[in-house]
Amino acid sequence: MDEKLIQRLESAIARLESLSPGSKPPSGTLDAVSAASEPSIVAYDDLLVEYVVKVSLAAEKIGGQVHDITIVLSQAFATQKELLMKIKQTQKPDGGGMTEFLKPLNDKLAQANNMSEGKRSDFFNHLKAASESLSALIWIAYTGKGCGMSMPIGHVEECWQSAEFYNNKVLVEYKNKDPYHVEWAKALKELYVPGLRDYVKAHYPLGPLWSTTGAVVSAPKSAQPSAPNPPSASLANLASSSSSRPKQGQGMAAVFQEISSKPVTSGLRKVTDDMKTKNRKDRAGFVSSGENEVQKSAPKTAAKTGPPKLELVMGRKWVVENQIGVKDLLIDDCDPKQTVYIFGCKDSVLQIKGKVNNITVDKCTKMGVLFTDVVAAFETVNCSSIEVQCQGAAPTISIDNTAGCQLYLSRESLETSITTAKATEVNVMVPSSDPDADLAEHPLPQQYIHTYQDGNFVTNPVSHSGG
């Protein structure tokens, strides 16, 4: 191995060991020393050296904000090691105690989240990929069935799927521009899949094993409200939901309590007949305008925007309407008999976990949709600047009257049938047969040549030189 690389690895490992104050066991404490020598802790050290260091080295080559948020990511992983050691000496806490116990980790997640908010950075996708991915570390809050979150292995995979949406953007943007950014994005993915996922699978598939005789952690008296505490499951609910990330200047605990105190659909109106797509008088046959486009067929009068909605209607149809600038929309309680209808949203991201019958995106601009499986079809119509990621299977994908669609397919969805009509700038990203290779980009034809031959017209796509 190159001598300079070895020196950099040793330097990075030394920095990792000093990232989290107090991460080393107190001298003279036999229990702490014993915890540090546990196989699961030794394996966690291996995780840091093999994967976290790799991301850190790649970030050093890039510098700037990417380096800054990678430092926070490294600190978060170091903090989790400290918590895993403490768990072996701590009794399982209640809801308030769990919030207090996880506070050091929560602070790092909030710090990363704040770095990805505010004025849009040139490295927005890097920042979002890193901050979204860190929610995977909350697997440590799993306390068993009924706690409100997926089992540890599933939680890590779900959180990475959410972060991968932004990570793929980094890979595509820098594929032929800067290999250091590609190296960073690939290292980030490997950190979680297979890194953290395989670690959790090997040592904590059913969650942490708390001490039965250790210390007791309780919420600070100053933080204890006079009203009854929310159930402990609310902690896990936040951990498992990307739509419940802490906002700037707020900790997880405040969001937990807010989520547990009211249903997600409170304050939302039910969809009436006149709101349904088939009855809309404003359903026009033109593409909604993007920031860099002008649609001549658009009406000159400003369209009226209704209230934002995210609700389940009659147990059958999820309605997501008029969401503007919301990056963490989530539907995670669905079944194959339900449909999802997304209308009039802009500059937002929706994740749909689980299998649904059909998904339709109508009159949306700069909208991102991540979904797992659909029974029938995924459709986009009258849209502009749409990004879609299929993480499972989709028999049919329809792109109609849409300007600008970036479609990411998984290996499970490579057999899908893609139909386009009046669609421009449609690019499909597919995984390579080599797991270490970049995604392959395939632009779909938008121009055709029609020639009259033997009594019939023959249609062929236009082939551009260098395309």
Residue pairs with C-beta under 8 A, 6 or more apart in sequence:
8 57
8 60
9 49
9 53
9 57
12 53
12 56
12 57
13 48
13 49
13 53
15 56
15 74
16 48
16 49
16 52
16 53
16 56
16 74
16 77
16 78
17 23
17 24
17 78
19 71
19 74
19 75
19 78
20 75
20 78
20 79
20 81
20 82
20 104
22 82
23 78
23 79
23 81
23 82
25 32
25 33
25 35
25 36
25 85
26 32
31 88
31 89
32 85
32 89
34 88
35 41
35 85
35 86
35 88
35 89
36 85
38 88
39 203
40 84
40 203
40 204
41 81
41 84
41 85
43 199
43 202
43 203
44 80
44 81
44 84
44 199
45 81
47 77
47 195
47 196
47 199
48 77
48 78
48 81
50 195
51 187
51 190
51 191
51 195
51 196
52 73
52 74
52 77
52 191
54 187
54 190
54 191
55 70
55 73
55 74
55 184
55 187
55 188
55 191
56 70
56 71
56 74
58 70
58 180
58 183
58 184
58 187
59 66
59 67
59 70
59 71
59 184
60 67
61 180
61 183
61 184
62 178
62 180
62 181
62 184
64 123
65 115
65 121
65 123
65 126
65 127
66 123
66 126
66 127
66 181
66 184
68 115
69 112
69 115
69 116
69 126
69 127
69 130
69 131
70 130
70 184
72 108
72 111
72 112
72 115
72 130
73 112
73 130
73 133
73 134
75 108
76 105
76 108
76 109
76 112
76 134
76 137
77 137
79 104
79 105
79 108
80 105
80 137
80 140
82 104
83 101
83 102
83 104
83 105
83 140
84 140
84 208
86 101
87 140
87 208
87 209
87 210
87 211
88 209
88 211
88 214
89 211
89 214
89 215
90 101
90 210
90 211
90 214
90 215
90 216
90 217
91 210
91 211
91 212
91 213
91 214
91 215
91 216
91 217
92 143
92 210
93 100
93 101
93 216
93 217
93 218
94 218
94 229
94 232
95 229
95 230
95 231
95 232
95 233
95 234
95 235
95 256
96 218
96 219
96 223
96 224
96 229
97 216
97 217
97 218
97 219
98 141
98 143
98 217
98 232
98 235
99 106
99 219
99 235
99 252
99 253
99 256
100 217
100 218
100 219
100 220
100 223
101 217
102 138
102 140
102 141
102 235
102 252
103 251
105 137
105 138
105 140
106 246
106 251
106 252
106 253
107 251
108 134
109 131
109 134
109 135
109 137
109 138
109 246
109 252
110 246
110 250
110 251
110 252
112 130
112 131
112 134
113 131
113 245
113 246
113 248
114 248
114 249
115 127
115 131
116 124
116 127
116 128
116 130
116 131
117 248
118 248
121 127
125 166
125 167
125 169
125 170
125 173
126 166
126 170
126 181
126 184
126 185
128 163
128 166
128 327
129 163
129 164
129 166
129 167
129 169
129 170
129 185
129 188
130 163
130 188
132 159
132 162
132 163
132 165
132 166
132 242
133 159
133 160
133 163
133 167
133 188
133 191
133 192
135 159
135 162
135 239
135 242
135 245
136 155
136 156
136 159
136 160
136 163
136 192
136 196
137 196
138 149
138 155
138 159
138 236
138 238
138 239
138 240
139 152
139 153
139 155
139 156
139 200
139 204
139 207
139 239
140 152
140 207
140 208
141 147
141 149
141 235
141 236
141 239
142 149
142 150
142 151
142 152
142 155
142 206
142 207
142 208
142 236
143 207
143 232
143 236
144 206
144 207
146 233
147 232
147 233
147 235
147 236
148 233
148 234
148 235
148 236
148 237
148 240
149 155
149 236
149 237
149 239
149 240
150 158
150 240
151 205
151 206
151 207
152 200
152 204
152 205
152 206
152 207
153 197
153 200
153 201
153 205
155 239
155 240
156 192
156 193
156 196
156 197
156 200
157 193
157 197
158 240
158 353
159 192
159 242
160 189
160 192
160 193
160 197
161 351
161 370
161 391
162 242
162 351
162 370
163 188
163 192
164 189
164 389
165 349
165 351
165 368
165 370
165 387
165 389
165 408
167 185
167 188
167 189
168 389
168 408
168 429
168 439
169 387
170 181
170 182
170 184
170 185
171 182
171 185
171 186
171 438
171 439
172 406
172 429
172 439
172 441
173 181
174 181
174 182
174 185
175 182
175 438
175 439
175 441
182 438
186 436
219 229
223 253
230 256
230 257
230 260
230 261
231 260
233 260
234 256
234 257
234 259
234 260
235 252
235 256
237 244
237 256
237 259
237 260
238 244
238 252
238 255
238 256
238 259
240 332
241 259
241 330
241 332
242 328
242 330
242 351
243 328
243 329
243 330
243 351
244 255
244 259
244 328
244 330
245 255
245 328
246 252
246 254
246 255
247 255
264 310
265 310
265 311
265 312
268 307
268 309
268 310
268 311
269 307
269 309
270 311
270 313
271 309
271 311
271 313
271 317
271 319
273 279
274 280
275 306
277 283
277 341
277 343
277 360
277 362
282 303
284 297
284 298
284 299
284 382
285 297
285 382
285 401
286 295
286 297
286 298
286 382
286 401
287 293
287 295
287 382
287 383
287 384
287 401
287 402
287 403
288 295
288 298
288 363
288 364
288 365
288 382
288 383
288 384
289 295
289 298
289 365
289 384
290 365
290 366
290 384
290 385
290 403
290 404
291 366
291 385
293 384
293 403
305 322
305 324
305 344
306 321
306 322
306 344
307 321
307 322
308 321
308 322
308 323
308 324
308 326
309 319
309 320
309 321
309 322
309 323
310 318
310 319
310 320
310 323
310 329
310 331
311 318
311 319
312 318
312 319
312 338
313 319
315 338
316 337
316 338
316 339
317 338
317 339
317 340
317 341
318 331
318 334
318 338
318 339
318 340
318 341
318 356
319 341
319 343
320 329
320 331
320 340
320 341
320 342
320 343
320 345
320 350
321 342
321 343
321 344
321 345
322 343
322 344
322 345
323 329
323 345
323 346
323 348
323 350
324 345
324 346
324 347
324 348
325 346
325 347
325 348
326 345
326 348
326 349
327 348
327 349
328 349
329 348
329 349
329 350
329 351
330 350
330 351
330 353
331 340
331 350
331 351
331 352
331 353
332 351
332 352
332 353
332 354
333 354
334 340
334 352
334 353
334 354
334 355
334 356
335 354
335 355
335 356
336 355
336 356
336 357
336 375
337 357
338 356
338 357
339 356
339 357
339 358
339 359
339 360
340 352
340 356
340 358
340 359
340 360
340 371
341 360
341 362
342 350
342 359
342 360
342 361
342 362
342 364
342 367
342 369
343 362
343 363
343 364
344 362
344 363
344 364
345 364
345 365
345 367
346 364
346 365
346 366
346 367
347 365
347 366
347 367
348 366
348 367
348 368
349 367
349 368
349 369
349 370
350 367
350 368
350 369
350 370
351 369
351 370
351 371
352 359
352 369
352 370
352 371
352 372
353 372
354 372
354 373
355 372
355 373
355 374
355 375
355 392
356 371
356 373
356 374
356 375
357 374
357 375
357 376
358 374
358 375
358 376
358 377
358 378
358 379
359 369
359 371
359 374
359 377
359 378
359 379
360 379
360 380
360 381
361 367
361 369
361 379
361 380
361 381
361 383
361 386
361 388
362 380
362 381
362 382
362 383
363 381
363 382
363 383
364 380
364 383
364 386
365 383
365 384
365 385
366 384
366 385
366 386
367 383
367 385
367 386
367 387
368 386
368 387
368 388
368 389
369 386
369 387
369 388
369 389
370 388
370 389
370 391
371 378
371 388
371 389
371 390
371 391
371 392
371 394
372 391
372 392
373 392
373 393
373 394
374 393
374 394
374 395
375 395
376 395
376 396
377 394
377 395
377 396
377 397
377 398
378 388
378 390
378 394
378 396
378 397
378 398
379 397
379 398
379 399
379 400
380 386
380 388
380 398
380 399
380 400
380 402
380 405
381 398
381 400
381 401
381 402
382 400
382 401
382 402
383 401
383 402
383 403
383 405
384 402
384 403
384 404
385 403
385 404
386 402
386 404
386 405
386 406
387 405
387 406
387 407
387 408
388 397
388 405
388 406
388 407
388 408
389 407
389 408
390 397
390 407
390 408
390 409
390 410
390 413
390 416
391 410
392 410
392 412
392 413
393 412
393 413
393 416
394 413
394 416
395 416
395 417
396 416
396 417
396 418
396 419
397 407
397 416
397 417
397 418
397 419
398 418
398 419
398 420
398 421
399 405
399 407
399 418
399 419
399 420
399 421
399 423
399 426
400 419
400 420
400 421
400 422
400 423
401 421
401 422
401 423
402 422
402 423
402 424
402 426
403 423
403 424
403 425
404 424
404 425
404 426
405 423
405 425
405 426
405 427
406 427
406 429
407 418
407 426
407 427
407 428
407 429
408 429
408 439
409 416
409 428
409 429
409 430
409 431
410 431
411 431
414 430
414 431
418 428
418 444
420 426
420 444
420 446
423 444
423 446
424 446
425 443
425 446
426 443
426 444
426 446
427 441
427 442
427 443
427 444
428 441
428 442
428 443
428 444
429 439
429 440
429 441
429 442
430 439
430 440
430 442
431 439
431 440
432 438
432 439
432 440
443 467
445 461
445 462
447 461
447 462
448 459
448 460
448 461
448 462
449 459
449 460
449 461
449 462
450 457
450 458
450 459
451 457
451 458
451 460
452 458
